[in-house]
Structure formats: structure tokens, C-alpha cells
Amino acid sequence: MEIGEAGGASLGRCMDCGRLRADGEDGLCAHCRLRLELLRSALYAEERYGVTWVVFAALVAVILFLAISGAGSVDRGLLGAWFR
């Protein structure tokens, strides 16, 4: 048994890539732990991106509705101009 193998037996191997890991109770090496964190943050950012577009589309719909309807007055707005 070589020195590296003895150290590997005491430290354990990464659950994902199989490399020797130096620390961590999750069974991952530092590289795989970082990759997992980046994946989680990317999924969170993608979720926020979708919500942003839904809110933006709702605001545009409200603004267009108010412009077309004249904000409650028949004399103003595009709808009032068409039906005079």
C-alpha cells in the first residue's frame, strides 16, 4: 500500500467523481461541491427569470388595457375615440 492509498482510505472518495476528498460531511470533493452549488444557483436564477417575465407581461397588459379603455372614461383613450 502506498502513502496516497493509505490517505485515500482514511479520507474517503468523492461520491460523484471518485477523487480523493479532503473534507466535507456530504461525501463530495471541493470541486463537486462547487459544481453542485453553481447548479443550484443557476436553477434559482432561471426560476427568477421566468417570474420576472410573467410580472413584466402582466404590467404591459395592464398598461395596454388602461390605454385602450381610457382609464375608465369613455371620452378618452383609443376605445372612446373609435366609438364616438
C-alpha positions as CSV (number, residue, x, y, z in Angstrom):
1,M,0.0,0.0,0.0
2,E,1.3,3.4,-1.0
3,I,1.1,6.6,1.0
4,G,-1.6,8.0,-1.3
5,E,-3.7,4.9,-0.9
6,A,-3.5,4.9,2.8
7,G,-4.5,8.6,2.9
8,G,-7.3,7.9,0.5
9,A,-8.7,5.1,2.7
10,S,-8.8,7.4,5.7
11,L,-10.2,10.4,3.8
12,G,-12.6,8.6,1.5
13,R,-13.5,9.2,-2.1
14,C,-15.9,11.7,-3.6
15,M,-19.4,10.3,-4.1
16,D,-19.6,12.0,-7.5
17,C,-16.3,11.9,-9.3
18,G,-14.4,9.3,-7.2
19,R,-11.4,11.5,-6.4
20,L,-9.9,11.7,-3.0
21,R,-11.7,14.3,-0.9
22,A,-10.1,16.3,1.8
23,D,-13.1,17.4,3.8
24,G,-16.9,17.5,3.8
25,E,-19.5,15.5,5.5
26,D,-21.6,15.3,2.3
27,G,-19.1,12.9,0.7
28,L,-18.1,15.4,-2.1
29,C,-14.8,16.9,-3.0
30,A,-14.4,20.7,-3.2
31,H,-14.8,20.7,-7.0
32,C,-18.1,18.7,-7.0
33,R,-19.4,20.7,-4.1
34,L,-18.8,23.9,-6.0
35,R,-20.4,22.5,-9.1
36,L,-23.5,21.5,-7.2
37,E,-23.8,25.0,-5.7
38,L,-23.4,26.6,-9.1
39,L,-26.1,24.3,-10.5
40,R,-28.5,25.1,-7.6
41,S,-27.9,28.9,-8.1
42,A,-28.4,28.6,-11.8
43,L,-31.7,26.8,-11.3
44,Y,-32.7,29.5,-8.8
45,A,-31.8,32.3,-11.3
46,E,-33.7,30.5,-14.0
47,E,-36.8,30.4,-11.8
48,R,-36.5,34.1,-11.0
49,Y,-36.0,34.8,-14.7
50,G,-39.4,33.2,-15.5
51,V,-41.2,35.1,-12.7
52,T,-39.7,38.4,-14.0
53,W,-41.2,37.9,-17.5
54,V,-44.6,36.9,-16.1
55,V,-44.7,40.1,-14.0
56,F,-43.4,42.2,-16.9
57,A,-46.1,40.7,-19.2
58,A,-48.8,41.4,-16.6
59,L,-47.7,45.1,-16.3
60,V,-47.7,45.5,-20.0
61,A,-51.2,44.0,-20.2
62,V,-52.5,46.4,-17.6
63,I,-50.9,49.4,-19.3
64,L,-52.3,48.5,-22.6
65,F,-55.8,47.9,-21.1
66,L,-55.7,51.3,-19.5
67,A,-54.6,53.0,-22.7
68,I,-57.2,51.3,-24.8
69,S,-60.1,51.8,-22.3
70,G,-59.2,55.4,-21.5
71,A,-58.7,54.6,-17.8
72,G,-62.4,54.4,-17.1
73,S,-63.5,57.4,-19.2
74,V,-65.3,56.8,-22.5
75,D,-64.2,60.2,-23.9
76,R,-60.5,59.3,-23.5
77,G,-58.4,56.5,-24.8
78,L,-58.4,54.6,-28.0
79,L,-61.7,52.8,-27.4
80,G,-63.5,56.1,-26.8
81,A,-62.1,57.6,-30.0
82,W,-63.4,54.6,-32.0
83,F,-66.9,54.6,-30.6
84,R,-67.8,58.3,-30.7
